[in-house]
Structures are given as structure tokens and as C-alpha cells.
Amino acid sequence: MDEHWRPMYFECSPCTNHFDIILKVETMEADREAVLDLLGYTNSNITLELNHVWKAWTNEAKFPKIKDKISHYFSQITKDDLEKLYSIYEPDFTLFNYTAEKYFDAVRRDRNLVAR
């Protein structure tokens, strides 16, 4: 499996490693600010540059809300494909206390409408 798409449970063992900081995508903005503060980076130029990189990395200009991204991408696959995909990443969902409900809600129900 490609290293970029490999489930996290293959990459690390959250239960056996000691982490000083754990960031979550849902709270990334606040987490980023806390890390910068811990590192002593209060220079506004650094913050501006990080904001620029963050917006580019998250594609924020095209999809200002994560819900819009989920709807856009997951509406293009079938429920069957999503179930197969979820089976690969299910241990990650369990480890990190996530649910897949919003992804399944976004999947188009009608196979004929799926854009490939």
C-alpha cells in the first residue's frame, strides 16, 4: 500500500508511544496557535506565512468548510465503494474516535448519478 494512503495504525502505535502533542484536523486552527505559542513564535510574519501555507494545503479557497469538501468528494463514489474503503480505515476510526456517518451521508445513493 502506498505510504501516503496507508492507514495510521500501520504507521504508528498511539498506545505504545509517548506523544507530547497530538493535533486533530477538527481543531487544527487552535492546535496550530497553541504549538506556535509553545515554540515561542509570536512573529506575525511567521503566522501570515503559515496561514498562506495552511489555506493552500487545505484547499480552503475552493471549499471554505470541511463539510463542503466531504460532500464534493464523497458524492462521487458509490456506497459500495465507500464501504470497501471504510473497511480499510475502520481501525483508524476506532483508534481516533471518529465516525464515518458524514461520509456515508455524502455518498450518492443512485449509481447512475455517480461521476467517474
Phi and psi in radians as a Rosetta constraint file:
Dihedral C 1 N 2 CA 2 C 2 CIRCULARHARMONIC -1.011 0.35
Dihedral N 2 CA 2 C 2 N 3 CIRCULARHARMONIC 2.371 0.35
Dihedral C 2 N 3 CA 3 C 3 CIRCULARHARMONIC -1.051 0.35
Dihedral N 3 CA 3 C 3 N 4 CIRCULARHARMONIC -0.461 0.35
Dihedral C 3 N 4 CA 4 C 4 CIRCULARHARMONIC -1.328 0.35
Dihedral N 4 CA 4 C 4 N 5 CIRCULARHARMONIC -0.391 0.35
Dihedral C 4 N 5 CA 5 C 5 CIRCULARHARMONIC -1.978 0.35
Dihedral N 5 CA 5 C 5 N 6 CIRCULARHARMONIC -0.050 0.35
Dihedral C 5 N 6 CA 6 C 6 CIRCULARHARMONIC -1.106 0.35
Dihedral N 6 CA 6 C 6 N 7 CIRCULARHARMONIC 2.380 0.35
Dihedral C 6 N 7 CA 7 C 7 CIRCULARHARMONIC -1.016 0.35
Dihedral N 7 CA 7 C 7 N 8 CIRCULARHARMONIC 2.623 0.35
Dihedral C 7 N 8 CA 8 C 8 CIRCULARHARMONIC -1.080 0.35
Dihedral N 8 CA 8 C 8 N 9 CIRCULARHARMONIC -0.577 0.35
Dihedral C 8 N 9 CA 9 C 9 CIRCULARHARMONIC -1.148 0.35
Dihedral N 9 CA 9 C 9 N 10 CIRCULARHARMONIC -0.277 0.35
Dihedral C 9 N 10 CA 10 C 10 CIRCULARHARMONIC -1.403 0.35
Dihedral N 10 CA 10 C 10 N 11 CIRCULARHARMONIC -0.518 0.35
Dihedral C 10 N 11 CA 11 C 11 CIRCULARHARMONIC -1.522 0.35
Dihedral N 11 CA 11 C 11 N 12 CIRCULARHARMONIC -0.658 0.35
Dihedral C 11 N 12 CA 12 C 12 CIRCULARHARMONIC -2.530 0.35
Dihedral N 12 CA 12 C 12 N 13 CIRCULARHARMONIC 2.916 0.35
Dihedral C 12 N 13 CA 13 C 13 CIRCULARHARMONIC -2.139 0.35
Dihedral N 13 CA 13 C 13 N 14 CIRCULARHARMONIC 1.573 0.35
Dihedral C 13 N 14 CA 14 C 14 CIRCULARHARMONIC -0.981 0.35
Dihedral N 14 CA 14 C 14 N 15 CIRCULARHARMONIC -0.460 0.35
Dihedral C 14 N 15 CA 15 C 15 CIRCULARHARMONIC -1.430 0.35
Dihedral N 15 CA 15 C 15 N 16 CIRCULARHARMONIC -0.349 0.35
Dihedral C 15 N 16 CA 16 C 16 CIRCULARHARMONIC -1.892 0.35
Dihedral N 16 CA 16 C 16 N 17 CIRCULARHARMONIC -0.153 0.35
Dihedral C 16 N 17 CA 17 C 17 CIRCULARHARMONIC -1.810 0.35
Dihedral N 17 CA 17 C 17 N 18 CIRCULARHARMONIC 2.573 0.35
Dihedral C 17 N 18 CA 18 C 18 CIRCULARHARMONIC -1.709 0.35
Dihedral N 18 CA 18 C 18 N 19 CIRCULARHARMONIC 2.046 0.35
Dihedral C 18 N 19 CA 19 C 19 CIRCULARHARMONIC -1.854 0.35
Dihedral N 19 CA 19 C 19 N 20 CIRCULARHARMONIC 2.394 0.35
Dihedral C 19 N 20 CA 20 C 20 CIRCULARHARMONIC -1.391 0.35
Dihedral N 20 CA 20 C 20 N 21 CIRCULARHARMONIC -0.590 0.35
Dihedral C 20 N 21 CA 21 C 21 CIRCULARHARMONIC -2.449 0.35
Dihedral N 21 CA 21 C 21 N 22 CIRCULARHARMONIC 2.371 0.35
Dihedral C 21 N 22 CA 22 C 22 CIRCULARHARMONIC -2.185 0.35
Dihedral N 22 CA 22 C 22 N 23 CIRCULARHARMONIC 2.130 0.35
Dihedral C 22 N 23 CA 23 C 23 CIRCULARHARMONIC -1.823 0.35
Dihedral N 23 CA 23 C 23 N 24 CIRCULARHARMONIC 2.540 0.35
Dihedral C 23 N 24 CA 24 C 24 CIRCULARHARMONIC -2.104 0.35
Dihedral N 24 CA 24 C 24 N 25 CIRCULARHARMONIC 2.553 0.35
Dihedral C 24 N 25 CA 25 C 25 CIRCULARHARMONIC -1.041 0.35
Dihedral N 25 CA 25 C 25 N 26 CIRCULARHARMONIC -0.698 0.35
Dihedral C 25 N 26 CA 26 C 26 CIRCULARHARMONIC -1.105 0.35
Dihedral N 26 CA 26 C 26 N 27 CIRCULARHARMONIC -0.470 0.35
Dihedral C 26 N 27 CA 27 C 27 CIRCULARHARMONIC -2.090 0.35
Dihedral N 27 CA 27 C 27 N 28 CIRCULARHARMONIC 0.442 0.35
Dihedral C 27 N 28 CA 28 C 28 CIRCULARHARMONIC -1.023 0.35
Dihedral N 28 CA 28 C 28 N 29 CIRCULARHARMONIC -0.682 0.35
Dihedral C 28 N 29 CA 29 C 29 CIRCULARHARMONIC -1.055 0.35
Dihedral N 29 CA 29 C 29 N 30 CIRCULARHARMONIC -0.897 0.35
Dihedral C 29 N 30 CA 30 C 30 CIRCULARHARMONIC -1.186 0.35
Dihedral N 30 CA 30 C 30 N 31 CIRCULARHARMONIC -0.677 0.35
Dihedral C 30 N 31 CA 31 C 31 CIRCULARHARMONIC -1.107 0.35
Dihedral N 31 CA 31 C 31 N 32 CIRCULARHARMONIC -0.738 0.35
Dihedral C 31 N 32 CA 32 C 32 CIRCULARHARMONIC -1.065 0.35
Dihedral N 32 CA 32 C 32 N 33 CIRCULARHARMONIC -0.792 0.35
Dihedral C 32 N 33 CA 33 C 33 CIRCULARHARMONIC -1.095 0.35
Dihedral N 33 CA 33 C 33 N 34 CIRCULARHARMONIC -0.694 0.35
Dihedral C 33 N 34 CA 34 C 34 CIRCULARHARMONIC -1.129 0.35
Dihedral N 34 CA 34 C 34 N 35 CIRCULARHARMONIC -0.709 0.35
Dihedral C 34 N 35 CA 35 C 35 CIRCULARHARMONIC -1.161 0.35
Dihedral N 35 CA 35 C 35 N 36 CIRCULARHARMONIC -0.773 0.35
Dihedral C 35 N 36 CA 36 C 36 CIRCULARHARMONIC -1.039 0.35
Dihedral N 36 CA 36 C 36 N 37 CIRCULARHARMONIC -0.714 0.35
Dihedral C 36 N 37 CA 37 C 37 CIRCULARHARMONIC -1.123 0.35
Dihedral N 37 CA 37 C 37 N 38 CIRCULARHARMONIC -0.777 0.35
Dihedral C 37 N 38 CA 38 C 38 CIRCULARHARMONIC -1.046 0.35
Dihedral N 38 CA 38 C 38 N 39 CIRCULARHARMONIC -0.643 0.35
Dihedral C 38 N 39 CA 39 C 39 CIRCULARHARMONIC -1.435 0.35
Dihedral N 39 CA 39 C 39 N 40 CIRCULARHARMONIC -0.140 0.35
Dihedral C 39 N 40 CA 40 C 40 CIRCULARHARMONIC 1.413 0.35
Dihedral N 40 CA 40 C 40 N 41 CIRCULARHARMONIC 0.334 0.35
Dihedral C 40 N 41 CA 41 C 41 CIRCULARHARMONIC -1.578 0.35
Dihedral N 41 CA 41 C 41 N 42 CIRCULARHARMONIC 1.643 0.35
Dihedral C 41 N 42 CA 42 C 42 CIRCULARHARMONIC -1.929 0.35
Dihedral N 42 CA 42 C 42 N 43 CIRCULARHARMONIC 0.026 0.35
Dihedral C 42 N 43 CA 43 C 43 CIRCULARHARMONIC -1.139 0.35
Dihedral N 43 CA 43 C 43 N 44 CIRCULARHARMONIC 2.170 0.35
Dihedral C 43 N 44 CA 44 C 44 CIRCULARHARMONIC -1.122 0.35
Dihedral N 44 CA 44 C 44 N 45 CIRCULARHARMONIC -0.479 0.35
Dihedral C 44 N 45 CA 45 C 45 CIRCULARHARMONIC -1.128 0.35
Dihedral N 45 CA 45 C 45 N 46 CIRCULARHARMONIC -0.696 0.35
Dihedral C 45 N 46 CA 46 C 46 CIRCULARHARMONIC -1.135 0.35
Dihedral N 46 CA 46 C 46 N 47 CIRCULARHARMONIC -0.779 0.35
Dihedral C 46 N 47 CA 47 C 47 CIRCULARHARMONIC -1.078 0.35
Dihedral N 47 CA 47 C 47 N 48 CIRCULARHARMONIC -0.742 0.35
Dihedral C 47 N 48 CA 48 C 48 CIRCULARHARMONIC -1.098 0.35
Dihedral N 48 CA 48 C 48 N 49 CIRCULARHARMONIC -0.754 0.35
Dihedral C 48 N 49 CA 49 C 49 CIRCULARHARMONIC -1.129 0.35
Dihedral N 49 CA 49 C 49 N 50 CIRCULARHARMONIC -0.751 0.35
Dihedral C 49 N 50 CA 50 C 50 CIRCULARHARMONIC -1.107 0.35
Dihedral N 50 CA 50 C 50 N 51 CIRCULARHARMONIC -0.666 0.35
Dihedral C 50 N 51 CA 51 C 51 CIRCULARHARMONIC -1.076 0.35
Dihedral N 51 CA 51 C 51 N 52 CIRCULARHARMONIC -0.735 0.35
Dihedral C 51 N 52 CA 52 C 52 CIRCULARHARMONIC -1.091 0.35
Dihedral N 52 CA 52 C 52 N 53 CIRCULARHARMONIC -0.832 0.35
Dihedral C 52 N 53 CA 53 C 53 CIRCULARHARMONIC -1.113 0.35
Dihedral N 53 CA 53 C 53 N 54 CIRCULARHARMONIC -0.756 0.35
Dihedral C 53 N 54 CA 54 C 54 CIRCULARHARMONIC -1.050 0.35
Dihedral N 54 CA 54 C 54 N 55 CIRCULARHARMONIC -0.802 0.35
Dihedral C 54 N 55 CA 55 C 55 CIRCULARHARMONIC -1.105 0.35
Dihedral N 55 CA 55 C 55 N 56 CIRCULARHARMONIC -0.687 0.35
Dihedral C 55 N 56 CA 56 C 56 CIRCULARHARMONIC -1.188 0.35
Dihedral N 56 CA 56 C 56 N 57 CIRCULARHARMONIC -0.745 0.35
Dihedral C 56 N 57 CA 57 C 57 CIRCULARHARMONIC -1.166 0.35
Dihedral N 57 CA 57 C 57 N 58 CIRCULARHARMONIC -0.656 0.35
Dihedral C 57 N 58 CA 58 C 58 CIRCULARHARMONIC -1.589 0.35
Dihedral N 58 CA 58 C 58 N 59 CIRCULARHARMONIC -0.027 0.35
Dihedral C 58 N 59 CA 59 C 59 CIRCULARHARMONIC 1.034 0.35
Dihedral N 59 CA 59 C 59 N 60 CIRCULARHARMONIC 0.639 0.35
Dihedral C 59 N 60 CA 60 C 60 CIRCULARHARMONIC -1.101 0.35
Dihedral N 60 CA 60 C 60 N 61 CIRCULARHARMONIC -0.513 0.35
Dihedral C 60 N 61 CA 61 C 61 CIRCULARHARMONIC -1.119 0.35
Dihedral N 61 CA 61 C 61 N 62 CIRCULARHARMONIC -0.663 0.35
Dihedral C 61 N 62 CA 62 C 62 CIRCULARHARMONIC -1.445 0.35
Dihedral N 62 CA 62 C 62 N 63 CIRCULARHARMONIC -0.678 0.35
Dihedral C 62 N 63 CA 63 C 63 CIRCULARHARMONIC -2.254 0.35
Dihedral N 63 CA 63 C 63 N 64 CIRCULARHARMONIC 1.576 0.35
Dihedral C 63 N 64 CA 64 C 64 CIRCULARHARMONIC -1.113 0.35
Dihedral N 64 CA 64 C 64 N 65 CIRCULARHARMONIC -0.377 0.35
Dihedral C 64 N 65 CA 65 C 65 CIRCULARHARMONIC -2.116 0.35
Dihedral N 65 CA 65 C 65 N 66 CIRCULARHARMONIC 2.414 0.35
Dihedral C 65 N 66 CA 66 C 66 CIRCULARHARMONIC -1.016 0.35
Dihedral N 66 CA 66 C 66 N 67 CIRCULARHARMONIC -0.588 0.35
Dihedral C 66 N 67 CA 67 C 67 CIRCULARHARMONIC -1.065 0.35
Dihedral N 67 CA 67 C 67 N 68 CIRCULARHARMONIC -0.642 0.35
Dihedral C 67 N 68 CA 68 C 68 CIRCULARHARMONIC -1.151 0.35
Dihedral N 68 CA 68 C 68 N 69 CIRCULARHARMONIC -0.662 0.35
Dihedral C 68 N 69 CA 69 C 69 CIRCULARHARMONIC -1.131 0.35
Dihedral N 69 CA 69 C 69 N 70 CIRCULARHARMONIC -0.810 0.35
Dihedral C 69 N 70 CA 70 C 70 CIRCULARHARMONIC -1.040 0.35
Dihedral N 70 CA 70 C 70 N 71 CIRCULARHARMONIC -0.844 0.35
Dihedral C 70 N 71 CA 71 C 71 CIRCULARHARMONIC -1.048 0.35
Dihedral N 71 CA 71 C 71 N 72 CIRCULARHARMONIC -0.764 0.35
Dihedral C 71 N 72 CA 72 C 72 CIRCULARHARMONIC -1.087 0.35
Dihedral N 72 CA 72 C 72 N 73 CIRCULARHARMONIC -0.898 0.35
Dihedral C 72 N 73 CA 73 C 73 CIRCULARHARMONIC -1.372 0.35
Dihedral N 73 CA 73 C 73 N 74 CIRCULARHARMONIC -0.761 0.35
Dihedral C 73 N 74 CA 74 C 74 CIRCULARHARMONIC -1.372 0.35
Dihedral N 74 CA 74 C 74 N 75 CIRCULARHARMONIC -0.282 0.35
Dihedral C 74 N 75 CA 75 C 75 CIRCULARHARMONIC -1.276 0.35
Dihedral N 75 CA 75 C 75 N 76 CIRCULARHARMONIC -0.148 0.35
Dihedral C 75 N 76 CA 76 C 76 CIRCULARHARMONIC -1.630 0.35
Dihedral N 76 CA 76 C 76 N 77 CIRCULARHARMONIC 0.002 0.35
Dihedral C 76 N 77 CA 77 C 77 CIRCULARHARMONIC -2.135 0.35
Dihedral N 77 CA 77 C 77 N 78 CIRCULARHARMONIC 2.844 0.35
Dihedral C 77 N 78 CA 78 C 78 CIRCULARHARMONIC -1.477 0.35
Dihedral N 78 CA 78 C 78 N 79 CIRCULARHARMONIC 2.846 0.35
Dihedral C 78 N 79 CA 79 C 79 CIRCULARHARMONIC -1.092 0.35
Dihedral N 79 CA 79 C 79 N 80 CIRCULARHARMONIC -0.687 0.35
Dihedral C 79 N 80 CA 80 C 80 CIRCULARHARMONIC -1.050 0.35
Dihedral N 80 CA 80 C 80 N 81 CIRCULARHARMONIC -0.783 0.35
Dihedral C 80 N 81 CA 81 C 81 CIRCULARHARMONIC -1.131 0.35
Dihedral N 81 CA 81 C 81 N 82 CIRCULARHARMONIC -0.680 0.35
Dihedral C 81 N 82 CA 82 C 82 CIRCULARHARMONIC -1.155 0.35
Dihedral N 82 CA 82 C 82 N 83 CIRCULARHARMONIC -0.677 0.35
Dihedral C 82 N 83 CA 83 C 83 CIRCULARHARMONIC -1.080 0.35
Dihedral N 83 CA 83 C 83 N 84 CIRCULARHARMONIC -0.697 0.35
Dihedral C 83 N 84 CA 84 C 84 CIRCULARHARMONIC -1.144 0.35
Dihedral N 84 CA 84 C 84 N 85 CIRCULARHARMONIC -0.757 0.35
Dihedral C 84 N 85 CA 85 C 85 CIRCULARHARMONIC -1.107 0.35
Dihedral N 85 CA 85 C 85 N 86 CIRCULARHARMONIC -0.782 0.35
Dihedral C 85 N 86 CA 86 C 86 CIRCULARHARMONIC -1.064 0.35
Dihedral N 86 CA 86 C 86 N 87 CIRCULARHARMONIC -0.654 0.35
Dihedral C 86 N 87 CA 87 C 87 CIRCULARHARMONIC -1.071 0.35
Dihedral N 87 CA 87 C 87 N 88 CIRCULARHARMONIC -0.499 0.35
Dihedral C 87 N 88 CA 88 C 88 CIRCULARHARMONIC -1.263 0.35
Dihedral N 88 CA 88 C 88 N 89 CIRCULARHARMONIC -0.711 0.35
Dihedral C 88 N 89 CA 89 C 89 CIRCULARHARMONIC -1.761 0.35
Dihedral N 89 CA 89 C 89 N 90 CIRCULARHARMONIC 0.043 0.35
Dihedral C 89 N 90 CA 90 C 90 CIRCULARHARMONIC -0.947 0.35
Dihedral N 90 CA 90 C 90 N 91 CIRCULARHARMONIC -0.739 0.35
Dihedral C 90 N 91 CA 91 C 91 CIRCULARHARMONIC -1.045 0.35
Dihedral N 91 CA 91 C 91 N 92 CIRCULARHARMONIC -0.594 0.35
Dihedral C 91 N 92 CA 92 C 92 CIRCULARHARMONIC -1.142 0.35
Dihedral N 92 CA 92 C 92 N 93 CIRCULARHARMONIC -0.729 0.35
Dihedral C 92 N 93 CA 93 C 93 CIRCULARHARMONIC -1.048 0.35
Dihedral N 93 CA 93 C 93 N 94 CIRCULARHARMONIC -0.728 0.35
Dihedral C 93 N 94 CA 94 C 94 CIRCULARHARMONIC -1.190 0.35
Dihedral N 94 CA 94 C 94 N 95 CIRCULARHARMONIC -0.835 0.35
Dihedral C 94 N 95 CA 95 C 95 CIRCULARHARMONIC -1.025 0.35
Dihedral N 95 CA 95 C 95 N 96 CIRCULARHARMONIC -0.699 0.35
Dihedral C 95 N 96 CA 96 C 96 CIRCULARHARMONIC -1.814 0.35
Dihedral N 96 CA 96 C 96 N 97 CIRCULARHARMONIC 0.212 0.35
Dihedral C 96 N 97 CA 97 C 97 CIRCULARHARMONIC 1.034 0.35
Dihedral N 97 CA 97 C 97 N 98 CIRCULARHARMONIC 0.835 0.35
Dihedral C 97 N 98 CA 98 C 98 CIRCULARHARMONIC -1.907 0.35
Dihedral N 98 CA 98 C 98 N 99 CIRCULARHARMONIC 2.794 0.35
Dihedral C 98 N 99 CA 99 C 99 CIRCULARHARMONIC -2.086 0.35
Dihedral N 99 CA 99 C 99 N 100 CIRCULARHARMONIC 2.754 0.35
Dihedral C 99 N 100 CA 100 C 100 CIRCULARHARMONIC -1.759 0.35
Dihedral N 100 CA 100 C 100 N 101 CIRCULARHARMONIC 0.123 0.35
Dihedral C 100 N 101 CA 101 C 101 CIRCULARHARMONIC -0.945 0.35
Dihedral N 101 CA 101 C 101 N 102 CIRCULARHARMONIC -0.814 0.35
Dihedral C 101 N 102 CA 102 C 102 CIRCULARHARMONIC -1.148 0.35
Dihedral N 102 CA 102 C 102 N 103 CIRCULARHARMONIC -0.481 0.35
Dihedral C 102 N 103 CA 103 C 103 CIRCULARHARMONIC -1.295 0.35
Dihedral N 103 CA 103 C 103 N 104 CIRCULARHARMONIC -0.748 0.35
Dihedral C 103 N 104 CA 104 C 104 CIRCULARHARMONIC -1.166 0.35
Dihedral N 104 CA 104 C 104 N 105 CIRCULARHARMONIC -0.600 0.35
Dihedral C 104 N 105 CA 105 C 105 CIRCULARHARMONIC -1.112 0.35
Dihedral N 105 CA 105 C 105 N 106 CIRCULARHARMONIC -0.541 0.35
Dihedral C 105 N 106 CA 106 C 106 CIRCULARHARMONIC -1.430 0.35
Dihedral N 106 CA 106 C 106 N 107 CIRCULARHARMONIC -0.317 0.35
Dihedral C 106 N 107 CA 107 C 107 CIRCULARHARMONIC -1.200 0.35
Dihedral N 107 CA 107 C 107 N 108 CIRCULARHARMONIC 2.355 0.35
Dihedral C 107 N 108 CA 108 C 108 CIRCULARHARMONIC -1.211 0.35
Dihedral N 108 CA 108 C 108 N 109 CIRCULARHARMONIC 2.331 0.35
Dihedral C 108 N 109 CA 109 C 109 CIRCULARHARMONIC -1.356 0.35
Dihedral N 109 CA 109 C 109 N 110 CIRCULARHARMONIC -0.527 0.35
Dihedral C 109 N 110 CA 110 C 110 CIRCULARHARMONIC -1.621 0.35
Dihedral N 110 CA 110 C 110 N 111 CIRCULARHARMONIC 1.986 0.35
Dihedral C 110 N 111 CA 111 C 111 CIRCULARHARMONIC -0.998 0.35
Dihedral N 111 CA 111 C 111 N 112 CIRCULARHARMONIC -0.583 0.35
Dihedral C 111 N 112 CA 112 C 112 CIRCULARHARMONIC -1.187 0.35
Dihedral N 112 CA 112 C 112 N 113 CIRCULARHARMONIC -0.340 0.35
Dihedral C 112 N 113 CA 113 C 113 CIRCULARHARMONIC -1.601 0.35
Dihedral N 113 CA 113 C 113 N 114 CIRCULARHARMONIC -0.103 0.35
Dihedral C 113 N 114 CA 114 C 114 CIRCULARHARMONIC -1.243 0.35
Dihedral N 114 CA 114 C 114 N 115 CIRCULARHARMONIC 2.207 0.35
Dihedral C 114 N 115 CA 115 C 115 CIRCULARHARMONIC -1.537 0.35
Dihedral N 115 CA 115 C 115 N 116 CIRCULARHARMONIC 2.227 0.35
